[in-house]
Each structure stands twice: as C-alpha cells, then as structure tokens.
Amino acid sequence: MKTITLLTDPQLISALDAAQVVACDIDHTLIDFDRGQEAATREIAKAISAPFAKEMNAIFLLLLAGYRGTKQTPSNNKTYQAILQRIYDLQDDTPYGKKMWSREAMAIVAAQNINIAITPAQVEQTRDVYWGAIGDFSPLYPDAKKFIEEVKKRTITLFFTSGSDAILSVRSHLTLHYDPTFSESYKQKRLVGLPHARKVFIADPEGKINPAFYDRVEKTIFTITHDKLRVLFVGDSYTGDIQEPEKRGYKTYLIKRE
C-alpha cells in the first residue's frame, strides 16, 4: 500500500503506465462528499426544520468519527455505541444484517433527540432531500478530474467501487426494512452524473468490508487480466477500500486528503 494526498500524485500517475484496470472508490476519493453533506443539511433545514437538520448532521458526524476511530471518538465511545444501537433497534431482522449508515434511522433518532414527532412520510422525505442534495452538490475533486483523464488517455479499464448507501424502506410505526435491490437501485440514480466507467460495483447487500464484495469485483477483473500487479485499487478507507485488495496481492493506493 502507498499513501497519497492527491490522485495526481506522481507515483500513482506513473503506476498507470503499466496498469490495465483501475478500481476506484467514489465518496471522499473522487467526489467531495463533505460539501454534499453540508448542502444536505441546509436542504433538510428548509424542508423540515433547522434544529432537526442540525441534530441529524451531528448524529452522522458522531457515527463517522466512531467508525473511523478518531482520538476524540474511539470506536468504544459510549455515546457512539448508544446511537449505533438505537439505529440498529429501528431495523427489522433480515439475512443482511443491520445498516449503520441508514439516513432514515438517523432522521428518526434525530427527531427523538429533539422531541418532535415524525411520520414515515417525513422520514422518506428527509431521505430523498438528503440524497438529492448529495447528488447535486458533491462535485468531483479537481485532482479527480485530472486522474480520470489520465486513466482514459491510457485506455485503462475503469471500475468504480462504492459502499452501500443503506437505503431502507419505512414501514408503519417507523420500522425500517432493508431490501438490497431497492438500496442499490436508489444509489445508482445518484451516481448518474459521474464520468463513465466500465462498471459500478455497489456493496449491496454484503457491505464493502466483506470479502464477498471483492469476489464480485475480482470475477470481473479476471475477464480482463489475471496479472494482479496491473490492477490498481484506490480509496480513502483502509478497511473498506484497501485491506482486502491488498490481501489478494493487488497494488493499492490509500488517499488521505489534507
């Protein structure tokens, strides 16, 4: 694994010369998801209320910090664990496990935290406003545009890999249900503005840290090449984007934007 701060890092661009396939993460790697998150919070404030939007954003940031295991919020932080459990408790049981990144669940918990009533229709409205803003206001990073140009200049096969957005349907009494087909198709809609890639792999239902997800990706890679040193995996999360490809012998690049 090599660590870079930009997709235009000379060592990554140089590696493209021998590459046949590039598999690149999307959120926080190619697109500025943080700007989208800010826009989503503004749009929810308009649609529902400012206190609700602020609380939902705070929940998201707490979950993100706990997931990443920051110094301020390690993964064993009691507040993080308590919010996570509440999110899981809202979901019915499926063979696919509980989804921590459900914005529907975050919306319900946010409403509970500030003591306002929320209906299933309002939860779905919040979800649609949120992901609509993410799609509209999460631009490609400038270095991502240049990187994709370099990939296409060399006629390298480009794949996008992305985690599930954990889109859940909202049932009566605010019970949430996960259907992987619904979740994946919903995410595909928000990715339509991305540059063209040979294929977009979305981690529904297994989740991106599950080796089964990379089994799917690898099966398609092997239709192009079996030479793993000519395949590059690029992403911003070690556990989600790098760890499994690295175990399998691929070249990997972890981007840590400053």
N, C-alpha and C positions, 0 to 999 in steps of 0.2 A: 504494500500500500504506500502511495505517495500522497502527501498532504499539500494542497494548493489553496490559494485565496481567490483566484480568478480562473475562469475557464479558458482564458487566453494565456495562462502560464506557459512559458516556453517548453517546459518538459512534457506537458500534455499535448501541445500542438505538435511537437516533434514526434511523439508517440503515434500520432495519427498517420504518419507516413507509412508505417508498417501494418496498420490496422485494417481489418475487413469489416468489423462490426463495432459499433458503439452503442452501449445500453445506458441511457442517461435518465436519472431521476428528474422529476418535474418541479414540485414545490420546494422553494428555498434553494434550488440548484439552477433551474432555468428561469423561473418566474419569481418576482418579488412578492411572496405571499404576505409579508408583513404589511405592505401597502394595501393589499387587498383586505386584510384583517381590519385595518383602520377604517377603510371605506365601508366595510360590512357593519362595523359598529355604528358609524354615522347613519347608515340607511335604516338600521333597526331602531335607532333612536327616533327617526322620523315616523316609522311605521307603527311602533308600539309606544315606547317612552324612553327618555334619556337614562333614568335610573336603571331600567331593565337592561338596556344595551350595555351600560357600564358594568353591571353585575355579571352579565353573560361573558363579556370580554375578560373580566377578572378571573372567572372560572376557567376559561380557555388558557389564559396565561399561567395559571396555577398548574393545570394539567400538563402544559408544555414543559414547565420548569421541572416538575416532578418526574416526567417521562425522561427528560434529558439528565436528571440527577444533578442539578446545579448545587453549588455550595449553599445558597440561600434556601433551596427547596430540594433536599435529597429525596430519593425515591421512597424512603421510610418515614418521611414527614407525615405527622398525624393528620394535619389538615388536608393534605393531598390525598391520603388514603381514605379519609372520610368522604370527600367529594367523589372519589372514584367509586366507592361502594354505593353511594346514592345513585350514581349514574347506572351502575350495573343492576341495582334493585328495580329500576324502572323498566327493564327489558325482560320480555318473556324468554323462556328457555328454547334454544334452537341447537342443532348439531354444530353450529359455527361459533359458539361462544359469545361472550358479551363484548360490546364495542365501546371502547373508552372515548372515541372521538365523535360520538353522536352529538350533533348540534341540537337535535331535538331534545335529547336528555339535558344538555346544558341549559336550554331555554326553560325547561320545567324546573330545574334546580334553581336557576336564577329567579324565577317567579316566586318560588317558595321562600328563597332567602330574603326577598324584599316584601313578602307578604301581600302579593297581588294574585288574583285569580287569573288563570289562563286556560283557554279551551283547546281541544285538539286542533281546531281550525287555525287558531292563533299560533300554535306551535308549528304547524306546517307553513303558515305564512312567514314566520320568523326564519325557518329553514330556507325557504325559497328566496327571501330577501337577502339572506346571508350569502348563499352560494351564487346568486345572481351578481352580487357586488364583487365577490371573489373573482368570478369570471370576467367581469367588466373592468376591474381596477387593479389587476395583478399583472403588471407588464413584464415582458422579458427583460432581464438584466442586459445592459449594453454589451457586456462581455459574452453573454449567452448568444446574442445575435451573431457576433463575430465567430464564435465557436462553431455554431451550426453552419455558417458559411464555409468554414474551413473543412468541416465534415463533408459537405455536399461537393465542394471543389474536388475532393479526392474520390468521389463516388463511393463512399463508405456506406454500408447499410446502417441506418439509424433506427434504433428502437427507443421508445420511452417506457420507463417503468415507474409505477406510482402506487402508493398505498391506497387502501380503500378510504373513501370519504365517510363510510359508515352511515349511509342514508337509511333511516328507519321509517317505517310507516307508523302513524299514530292512531291507536285504537281508542275506543271509549275508555273512560276512567284513566286516560293518559298512560296506558300501557303501550310500550314500544315493541315493534316486531322487525326483525332483520330478514330481508329476502335478498340474497346475493345478486340475483338478476336485476331487480329493481335498483339496488345500490349502484351496481356497475353502469347500468344504462344512464342513470342520473348523472354520474360523473363524466361519462363520455360526452354529454351535452356541454359541460362547462369547459371541456378541453378542445372544442372545435376550432378555437382561434389560434391554437398552437401551429408552428411550422409543420409541414408534412413529415411524417415518419413512416417507415415500412409497417410498423405495428405498435400499438399502445397496449402494454400489459398493465392491467389494474388488479390489485391484490384482493379481489372479492372471489371466493369467500375466505381464503385461507389466512390472509394477513401477510404483510411483506417480510416479516422476520421468519416466516415458516419456510423451511426448505422446499416444500411442495410448490411454492410460488416460483422459485428458481428452477425447479424441474420443468415447469411450463416454458419459462424463458429459454432455458438451455436446449430444450427439444427443438425450438425454432432456430436457435443459433446453429445447431448441428446440421440444419439443412443448407447452411452456407459454408461453414468451416468447422473442423474438429481441432484446429490449432488454437488452443486457448490463449496463447501469447499474442494472437492477432485480434483479440477481443478486449475492449476496454469497458469497464463499469465505472460510472461516475455518479456521485451523490453526496449529500450533505450529512447523512446519518450513518455512523459506523455500523450500528446494529441492523438498520433497515436496508442499507444500500451496498455495504462493503463486506461485512463479515462473511456471509455465505458465499459470494463470488470468490472472495479471497481463499476460502477453504477449498474451493473447487479448482484453484490454480489459475484464475484469470488475473489480468492486470487491473488494478483498482486505483481510483483517484478520489480521495475524500476532500471535498471543498469546504473550507471554513471561512466564510465571508467575514471580513473585518468591519 
